[in-house]
Each structure stands twice: as structure tokens, then as C-alpha cells.
């Protein structure tokens, strides 16, 4: 088979495909139509009105020309010129509808593992909440009321309750910590892109380990609490705020500033973790404590809280000391 | 101690393999951790040992088939890429 015939056949196939997807787009699919930006809508109208006529004509012309090999060269060249622009437009429309289908499928798959609504709750923050929370994380000693307020059995969003845990601060603090680590290494002329990735994955692995250990211990001790996995990730991620503060002080004020800031943020974070987790883990004791409840239980729950609090300074020191040598 | 995500996955696979090879009647019953010894009192607080035995039993039941696939993939990858 000659290359001209192959090119011909492929152009015919593309024409058929373009006609098919233009027909699909023209069906009632409001989302696919709303997705392309305003600049593309003009193209969309052009494609839908002009392309079918040209497509069908081109198809029939090419079908007719297939039987006559003497006209191949001329017909192929002419049809390629005709299809250059509408082909790109039709391909773009098809690509955008395909992207929308892919996005829907990804959303459906993800929502099987974790509910996206619950995740959205953790990102419903505003500036006032972020500022107050950061101040509480750095100086929790004057905060009076640590209760998480409820509204008809559902916890309030972080916008309305400063004691609610969120995932915005941990995420942003994690990314800021990675950037700060890169900057600190660059100042000491020890930077390379692999080190940045290594630092990021090390910090992520420690978060995962800590969350898994907390989940395991909460399961083994049958603590009936409403701490979900995302809450634990949030509490584990709050230490990055302390780490950023420590690294900044270490960079600005040298080794002494580093240790002072380490001590300050460690105590603040330990106080914060103990006060927050005490509200969540320990009060469930009072609801089902009968006379025959073993004495080991409240102590074990206290051990969990204290151990999780004591783990924070260790990991802060471990993850930041190599940056402030 | 620089971790990569791959080392975390390796550690997790090794731990789950270790839990999966605990034999029910040759080992767990001998040390009093078998499934027939976990039906304790009917209080609302099962206790640590019962929870741990339940965890081991459920991990062994759930992870048996996926572990075959994951281990095969790991073996092939380690043979090919060291």
C-alpha cells in the first residue's frame, strides 16, 4: 500500500471521528459546553455549523476518490488543506469533553476512598481563623476555652469555631517548610534538587508513621472518639508551624536562637496537643466509666496523649537540626 | 535518617508479610492467641489482647490474596532492578 493511500485512509478516519464527536457535542451536554472558556465558544459555533457540511462532503468525496487511485494525490492534498483548521477545533472540543469525562471518573473513584465533603469541611477556613489559630499554636497559654462546639451533632466548620481542626494550615506549613529547607540548604551551599525531594518525602513519611501509630493505638485501646483520620493528620501537621518558626530563628540568630526557638515551640506545641487531645480522647471515659472499669484504661489514654505530645519536640529537632548546622 | 516513600512501602510490605505468616493452629493457639480464645466477656471494653488478636486475624484474612500479587511484583522488580 502506498503512503498516499495510508494518509488518505487516516484522514478519512479522522474525518469520521471529527463528525462523530461534533455530533456528540451537539447533543444535550451542558457541562461540556460550559467547560471551554469564552474565547472558545466562538470557535465552537463555527465548528458546529461549518464542520458537518465540510465533513460529510469531504467524506463522500474521499469515499468516491478511494476507488480511483489516479486522483489520490490531488484529492489527498486538497482535503488536508480543507481540514486543517476545523480539525484542530474539533480535536480541541473532543479533548475538552474527554478531560471532563476523565475528571468525573477521577472524582467518582476518589469518593470511594474518602468522602470529598468531609475533606471540604477541613478547608473551610478564613483569614481570621488562620491568624487566631497560628497565635494559639505559638502561644496557647492564654486560650481559655478548648471545647469544640457542635451544631446539632455536626461539628462546626473552622470558620465558626477556632477550636476546630483544619487541613489548610498543615498543608501550607508543610509546603513552606520544604521551601524553607531548600532556602536554608542554599544559604549553606548544600543545595541540590534531590535533597529537596528527599527532605519532602522524609517529612511526609514521618507524618504517615505518626498518624498510623496514633490510629493503631486508638484502635487497640477501643477509645470511642470522633477523631477521624483527617483530624489526626491535622494535629500531626500543626508541628510544621513550629518547625518553620524554629528554622527561621535558627537562620536569623544562629545556633542560640535555634535552641531558644526550639524550646519555645516545643513547649507551646506540647501544651496545645495535650489540651486538644484531652478534650477528644479522655472525656469519653466519663461517659462509660462504670464501677468495674479497669484502672488501666484512663492511664493508658493519658499515656497516649502524653506520648504523642512528647514525640513532637523529638521530631522537630530531628527534621530541622540538619538545616541549621 | 532520610526516608523515601519507597522505603515506607517496603517497610509496610515487610510488616504485613510478617503478620500474614503467623500460622493459626501451629503458633497462635499454642501461645493463647487463637481465634477461639478471643470470645471473652460481653462487656463493652474488649481489652487490648482481644483487639490485637482480632486485628491479626482480620489482617490475615483480608491481606492474603493482595499480598500474593504485591509480593510477586516486588520480586520481579527486585530481580530486574536490584
HADDOCK unambig.tbl for C-alpha pairs under 7 A between the chains (distance, minus, plus):
assign (segid A and resid 198 and name CA) (segid B and resid 2 and name CA) 6.64 0.50 0.50
assign (segid A and resid 198 and name CA) (segid B and resid 4 and name CA) 6.47 0.50 0.50
assign (segid A and resid 201 and name CA) (segid B and resid 3 and name CA) 6.47 0.50 0.50
assign (segid A and resid 201 and name CA) (segid B and resid 4 and name CA) 5.40 0.50 0.50
assign (segid A and resid 201 and name CA) (segid B and resid 5 and name CA) 6.16 0.50 0.50
assign (segid A and resid 202 and name CA) (segid B and resid 2 and name CA) 5.72 0.50 0.50
assign (segid A and resid 202 and name CA) (segid B and resid 3 and name CA) 4.60 0.50 0.50
assign (segid A and resid 202 and name CA) (segid B and resid 4 and name CA) 6.00 0.50 0.50
assign (segid A and resid 205 and name CA) (segid B and resid 3 and name CA) 6.72 0.50 0.50
assign (segid A and resid 205 and name CA) (segid B and resid 5 and name CA) 6.56 0.50 0.50
assign (segid A and resid 205 and name CA) (segid B and resid 8 and name CA) 6.85 0.50 0.50
assign (segid A and resid 220 and name CA) (segid B and resid 48 and name CA) 5.50 0.50 0.50
assign (segid A and resid 220 and name CA) (segid B and resid 51 and name CA) 5.59 0.50 0.50
assign (segid A and resid 220 and name CA) (segid B and resid 52 and name CA) 6.54 0.50 0.50
assign (segid A and resid 221 and name CA) (segid B and resid 47 and name CA) 6.88 0.50 0.50
assign (segid A and resid 221 and name CA) (segid B and resid 48 and name CA) 5.93 0.50 0.50
